[in-house]
Amino acid sequence: MLTVKNLTLNPLLREANFSVERGEILTLMGPSGSGKSTLFAWMIGALSADFQAHGELWLDDERLDSRPVEKRGIGILFQDALLFDHFSVGQNLMLALPASIRKARREQVEQALASAGLAGFYASDPATLSGGERSRVSLLRALLAQPRALLLDEPFSRLDKSLRVTFREWVFAQVRAQNIPVVLVTHDDDDIPPGGRVIQLAGWQ
Ligand SMILES: Nc1ncnc2c1ncn2[C@@H]1O[C@H](COP(=O)(O)OP(=O)(O)OP(=O)(O)O)[C@@H](O)[C@H]1O
């Protein structure tokens, strides 16, 4: 279970508290500027020095909030699918793999691409992909890194309506299969997983 406890991000957010179970997708909503992305920045360990944080982040019985980014194991996916354009699609995915499993990596990357309907894209230049294809590659990259929890920051907002529905269902199936806690930020009620919990992030006031 991933838990944010008594978190204050001064001067933006006061006393946020929530928990997410393994395999659960918790939806986080709130007005623009209420601090959703800043909360994610704090959770991954990349908070701007403009904010002062007080609070605790737990994953099961491990306290994470004082650990550096690379020791937290929290993956994040942004609305802009950030890929390295000077590497191929396959190389972008290879970069995500933990060193322990790099031996079998090409095969694993090919399998992951196929599972996302992207068989044959290994050598492609990311700049030639559609928005939806880039989104899928970026989610695959986040998952291949085997994160212990995953934060999704408006991952569907740039996709057109039909692609959005298909991609959303595919994302939910992928993250549920990993059985990790997931927090999803969105402004769109349609993105809330059926039966999923929703919390509203209020601003400082
Ligand atoms: N690095 C930063 N330094 C200073 N202020 C920042 C920084 N990042 C964000 N802010 C400010 O903090 C506030 C919250 O921003 P944040 O991006 O967390 O909101 P949000 O809830 O994710 O908004 P949206 O729904 O529009 O994406 C905004 O007023 C923003 O200008």
The ligand as an SDF file (V2000), in Angstrom:
LIG
                    3D

 31 33  0  0  0  0  0  0  0  0999 V2000
    8.6320   24.5540   -9.8110 N   0  0  0  0  0  0  0  0  0  0  0  0
    7.7130   25.4120   -9.3630 C   0  0  0  0  0  0  0  0  0  0  0  0
    8.0660   26.5280   -8.7040 N   0  0  0  0  0  0  0  0  0  0  0  0
    7.1620   27.4050   -8.2620 C   0  0  0  0  0  0  0  0  0  0  0  0
    5.8490   27.2650   -8.4210 N   0  0  0  0  0  0  0  0  0  0  0  0
    5.4300   26.1760   -9.0710 C   0  0  0  0  0  0  0  0  0  0  0  0
    6.3280   25.1810   -9.5650 C   0  0  0  0  0  0  0  0  0  0  0  0
    5.6020   24.2050  -10.1450 N   0  0  0  0  0  0  0  0  0  0  0  0
    4.3130   24.5730  -10.0370 C   0  0  0  0  0  0  0  0  0  0  0  0
    4.2170   25.7510   -9.3850 N   0  0  0  0  0  0  0  0  0  0  0  0
    2.9520   26.4510   -9.0590 C   0  0  0  0  0  0  0  0  0  0  0  0
    2.2600   25.6620   -8.1160 O   0  0  0  0  0  0  0  0  0  0  0  0
    0.8800   25.6590   -8.4020 C   0  0  0  0  0  0  0  0  0  0  0  0
    0.3810   24.2510   -8.5900 C   0  0  0  0  0  0  0  0  0  0  0  0
    0.8950   23.7100   -9.8040 O   0  0  0  0  0  0  0  0  0  0  0  0
    0.6150   22.2170  -10.2200 P   0  0  0  0  0  0  0  0  0  0  0  0
    1.2310   22.0440  -11.5640 O   0  0  0  0  0  0  0  0  0  0  0  0
    1.0370   21.3090   -9.1370 O   0  0  0  0  0  0  0  0  0  0  0  0
   -0.9790   22.2000  -10.3170 O   0  0  0  0  0  0  0  0  0  0  0  0
   -1.9430   21.1020  -10.9260 P   0  0  0  0  0  0  0  0  0  0  0  0
   -3.0080   20.8540   -9.9170 O   0  0  0  0  0  0  0  0  0  0  0  0
   -1.1500   19.9190  -11.3880 O   0  0  0  0  0  0  0  0  0  0  0  0
   -2.5530   21.8920  -12.1610 O   0  0  0  0  0  0  0  0  0  0  0  0
   -3.1210   21.3860  -13.5750 P   0  0  0  0  0  0  0  0  0  0  0  0
   -4.3930   20.6740  -13.2810 O   0  0  0  0  0  0  0  0  0  0  0  0
   -3.3460   22.6640  -14.3240 O   0  0  0  0  0  0  0  0  0  0  0  0
   -2.0600   20.5040  -14.2060 O   0  0  0  0  0  0  0  0  0  0  0  0
    0.6890   26.5450   -9.6190 C   0  0  0  0  0  0  0  0  0  0  0  0
    0.2900   27.8270   -9.1720 O   0  0  0  0  0  0  0  0  0  0  0  0
    2.0510   26.5790  -10.2480 C   0  0  0  0  0  0  0  0  0  0  0  0
    2.2600   27.7940  -10.9260 O   0  0  0  0  0  0  0  0  0  0  0  0
  1  2  1  0
  2  3  1  0
  2  7  2  0
  3  4  2  0
  4  5  1  0
  5  6  2  0
  6  7  1  0
  6 10  1  0
  7  8  1  0
  8  9  2  0
  9 10  1  0
 10 11  1  0
 11 12  1  0
 11 30  1  0
 12 13  1  0
 13 14  1  0
 13 28  1  0
 14 15  1  0
 15 16  1  0
 16 17  2  0
 16 18  1  0
 16 19  1  0
 19 20  1  0
 20 21  2  0
 20 22  1  0
 20 23  1  0
 23 24  1  0
 24 25  2  0
 24 26  1  0
 24 27  1  0
 28 29  1  0
 28 30  1  0
 30 31  1  0
M  END
$$$$
